Amino acid sequence: MPDESVKKTVMVALGVCLLCSVLVSSAAVSLRPVQEKNKRLDRIKNILAAGDLLRSDKNIQSIYETKIKPVMVKLSTGELIPADRLSNQLNIEQFDIKAAADSAEFGRVISPGNDIAKIVRMPIYMVVYLVRKNDKTEKVILPIYGKGLWSTMYGFIALDNDLKTIKGITFYEHAETPGLGGEVDNPRWKSSWKGKQAFDEQGNLKITVIKGKVDRSRPDAKYRVDGITGATLTTRGVDNTVRFWLGKYGYGPFLNTLMREMHG
């Protein structure tokens, strides 16, 4: 009799566990479309925030569809990939940076000497976001990613139509220390990027994130951004990330192509 009681208890426990696992799995499956939708809306919000396009009284999806034109770019040459060369695998709407970087077909290894962002692999193609008005490009919003202290930080940086002036920066995914490296989310710090110059008049990459505060009296202050207090390694990671992606191994060829198209 005691043995039967133990068996019944075990069977009931197993039954409860099985039921719970089924319920959890079902909930996860049913919630996945909602999670994917929220994830996409969060990315759109960050794209608009980087481009200084967020408006509290406007629907973000509407702003995105009205203002933003996403395009596929081949990073090594800077050329735009026309729609007839896109495919199910190379698709603007479904483009995933992580999957592309890891892909044998659409990703590549970065030479260690050039990999200042410490990401090891990068996509061969990237989706970038043009801010359009009256059929003219007003700004360009560029996805960026690189290593911080604890995590790979994913975000966007936007340039004005001179392709030199920074309009904004955001990070939508990271695991940096709250209150320290996590201050990459601080609106005050992010606003300090606005108006900074990424390049000088000769087109040389000049922007840098320093340790400490920028001396505003310095002639090169327009190229320098305050570091994050108490987060030296995250600060260095942001600096390396931005400099890699704005440089010749990142969006450099594309920015040169866009400059010729926009300004002759």
C-alpha positions in Angstrom: 0.0 0.0 0.0 2.8 2.5 0.8 4.4 1.6 -2.5 1.2 2.3 -4.4 0.9 5.7 -2.6 4.4 6.6 -3.6 3.7 5.6 -7.2 0.5 7.6 -7.3 2.3 10.6 -5.9 5.1 10.3 -8.5 2.5 9.9 -11.3 0.6 12.9 -10.1 3.8 15.0 -9.9 4.8 13.9 -13.4 1.4 14.7 -14.7 1.5 18.2 -13.2 5.0 18.8 -14.6 3.9 17.6 -18.1 0.8 19.8 -18.0 2.9 22.8 -16.9 5.4 22.2 -19.6 2.7 22.0 -22.2 1.1 25.2 -20.9 4.4 27.1 -20.9 5.3 25.9 -24.4 1.9 26.8 -25.7 2.2 30.3 -24.1 5.6 30.8 -25.6 4.4 29.8 -29.1 1.3 32.0 -28.9 3.2 35.0 -27.5 6.0 34.8 -30.1 4.2 36.9 -32.7 3.5 39.6 -30.1 7.1 39.5 -28.9 8.4 39.8 -32.5 6.0 42.7 -33.2 7.2 44.5 -30.0 10.8 43.9 -30.9 10.3 45.4 -34.4 8.5 48.4 -33.0 11.3 48.9 -30.5 13.9 48.9 -33.3 11.8 51.3 -35.3 11.6 53.6 -32.3 15.4 53.5 -31.9 15.8 54.2 -35.6 13.6 57.3 -35.3 15.2 58.4 -32.1 18.7 58.3 -33.7 17.4 60.3 -36.6 15.7 62.9 -34.2 12.3 61.9 -35.7 10.4 60.7 -32.6 7.3 62.8 -31.9 5.3 62.0 -28.8 2.0 62.9 -30.6 2.7 60.7 -33.6 2.4 57.0 -34.3 5.9 55.6 -34.8 4.9 53.2 -37.5 3.3 56.1 -39.4 6.5 58.2 -39.1 8.7 55.4 -40.2 6.6 54.6 -43.3 6.4 58.3 -44.2 9.9 59.3 -43.6 12.2 56.3 -43.9 13.4 54.4 -46.9 15.4 51.3 -46.0 18.0 50.2 -48.6 20.4 47.3 -48.8 24.1 48.2 -49.2 27.1 46.1 -50.1 29.6 47.4 -47.5 32.8 46.7 -49.4 31.8 48.8 -52.4 29.1 51.1 -51.1 26.7 50.1 -53.8 23.0 49.9 -53.3 21.5 46.5 -54.1 18.5 46.9 -56.5 15.2 45.2 -55.6 15.6 42.6 -58.4 18.8 41.3 -56.8 17.2 40.7 -53.4 15.9 37.3 -52.4 14.3 35.5 -49.5 17.7 35.1 -48.0 18.8 38.7 -48.7 15.7 40.5 -47.7 15.3 44.1 -46.3 12.2 43.4 -44.1 13.6 40.2 -42.6 17.3 41.3 -42.4 19.0 40.2 -39.1 22.5 41.5 -38.4 23.4 38.6 -36.1 22.2 35.9 -38.6 23.9 37.7 -41.5 27.2 38.0 -39.7 27.2 34.3 -38.8 26.2 33.2 -42.3 28.8 31.5 -44.5 27.2 33.2 -47.5 26.3 36.6 -46.2 28.9 37.2 -43.5 32.7 37.4 -43.3 35.6 37.3 -40.8 37.2 40.6 -40.0 41.0 40.7 -40.0 42.1 41.0 -36.3 44.2 44.0 -37.1 41.1 45.9 -38.4 38.6 44.6 -35.9 38.7 47.5 -33.4 35.0 46.9 -32.5 36.0 43.3 -31.5 33.0 41.7 -33.3 35.1 39.1 -35.2 32.5 38.7 -38.0 30.3 41.2 -39.9 27.7 41.1 -42.6 28.7 41.6 -46.2 25.5 43.5 -46.7 23.7 45.9 -44.4 20.3 47.6 -44.3 20.6 51.3 -43.8 17.8 53.9 -43.4 17.5 57.0 -45.6 15.4 59.9 -44.3 13.7 61.2 -47.3 11.8 64.5 -48.0 10.6 65.6 -51.4 12.6 62.7 -53.0 15.8 64.0 -51.4 17.9 62.4 -48.7 17.9 64.5 -45.5 19.8 62.1 -43.2 21.1 58.6 -43.1 20.7 56.3 -40.2 23.3 53.5 -39.8 23.1 50.3 -37.7 26.2 49.8 -35.6 27.4 47.2 -33.2 30.5 46.4 -31.1 31.8 45.1 -27.8 31.4 47.0 -24.6 32.6 45.7 -21.2 30.1 42.8 -20.8 28.2 42.6 -24.0 27.9 43.4 -27.7 26.1 46.7 -28.0 23.7 47.2 -30.9 22.5 50.6 -32.0 22.1 53.3 -34.6 24.0 56.5 -35.5 22.5 59.2 -37.7 24.3 61.7 -39.9 22.8 64.9 -41.4 22.7 65.5 -45.1 26.2 66.9 -45.1 27.2 63.3 -44.0 29.5 64.8 -41.3 27.2 66.2 -38.6 25.9 63.6 -36.1 22.1 63.9 -35.5 21.8 61.2 -32.8 22.9 57.9 -31.5 20.9 55.1 -29.7 21.6 51.6 -28.4 18.7 49.2 -28.4 20.4 46.1 -27.1 23.3 45.6 -24.6 24.0 44.1 -21.2 26.3 46.8 -19.8 26.3 47.5 -16.0 23.3 49.6 -14.9 24.4 53.0 -13.6 27.8 52.7 -15.2 28.2 51.3 -18.8 24.4 51.2 -18.9 24.4 55.0 -19.1 24.7 54.5 -22.9 20.9 54.7 -22.5 21.0 58.0 -20.7 19.1 60.7 -22.7 21.5 63.4 -21.5 24.6 61.5 -22.7 23.0 60.6 -26.0 22.0 64.2 -26.6 25.7 65.2 -26.2 26.4 63.6 -29.6 24.0 65.9 -31.4 25.9 68.4 -33.6 29.3 66.7 -33.2 31.3 66.4 -36.4 32.2 62.8 -37.4 34.5 64.0 -40.2 36.6 67.1 -40.9 36.3 69.1 -44.1 38.8 66.8 -45.9 36.7 63.8 -45.0 39.0 62.4 -42.4 37.3 60.4 -39.6 37.7 62.5 -36.4 35.0 61.7 -33.9 36.2 60.2 -30.7 34.7 59.4 -27.3 37.2 60.5 -24.6 37.8 59.6 -21.0 36.3 62.4 -18.9 34.7 65.6 -20.0 35.4 67.5 -23.3 37.2 70.8 -22.9 34.8 73.1 -24.9 37.6 75.7 -25.4 39.6 73.2 -27.5 39.5 73.8 -31.3 38.8 70.1 -31.7 35.9 69.9 -29.2 33.4 69.5 -32.0 35.0 66.1 -32.7 35.0 64.9 -29.1 32.3 63.3 -27.0 32.2 63.1 -23.2 33.1 59.6 -21.8 30.7 57.8 -19.4 31.8 58.3 -15.8 33.1 55.2 -14.2 32.8 53.1 -17.3 36.1 53.4 -19.1 35.8 50.1 -21.0 32.3 50.8 -22.2 33.4 54.2 -23.3 36.2 52.7 -25.2 33.9 50.2 -26.7 31.5 52.9 -27.9 34.4 54.8 -29.4 35.8 51.8 -31.2 32.3 50.8 -32.4 31.5 54.2 -33.9 35.0 54.6 -35.5 34.9 51.1 -37.0 31.5 51.5 -38.6 32.1 55.1 -39.9 35.5 54.0 -41.2 36.7 52.3 -44.4 35.9 48.8 -43.2 32.3 49.8 -42.3 30.2 52.4 -44.1 33.1 54.4 -45.5 32.6 53.2 -49.1 28.8 53.8 -48.9 29.2 57.3 -47.4 31.6 58.2 -50.2 29.0 56.9 -52.8 26.2 58.8 -51.1 28.2 61.9 -50.9 28.8 61.9 -54.6 25.2 61.3 -55.3 24.0 64.0 -53.0 26.6 66.7 -53.5 28.3 65.9 -56.7 
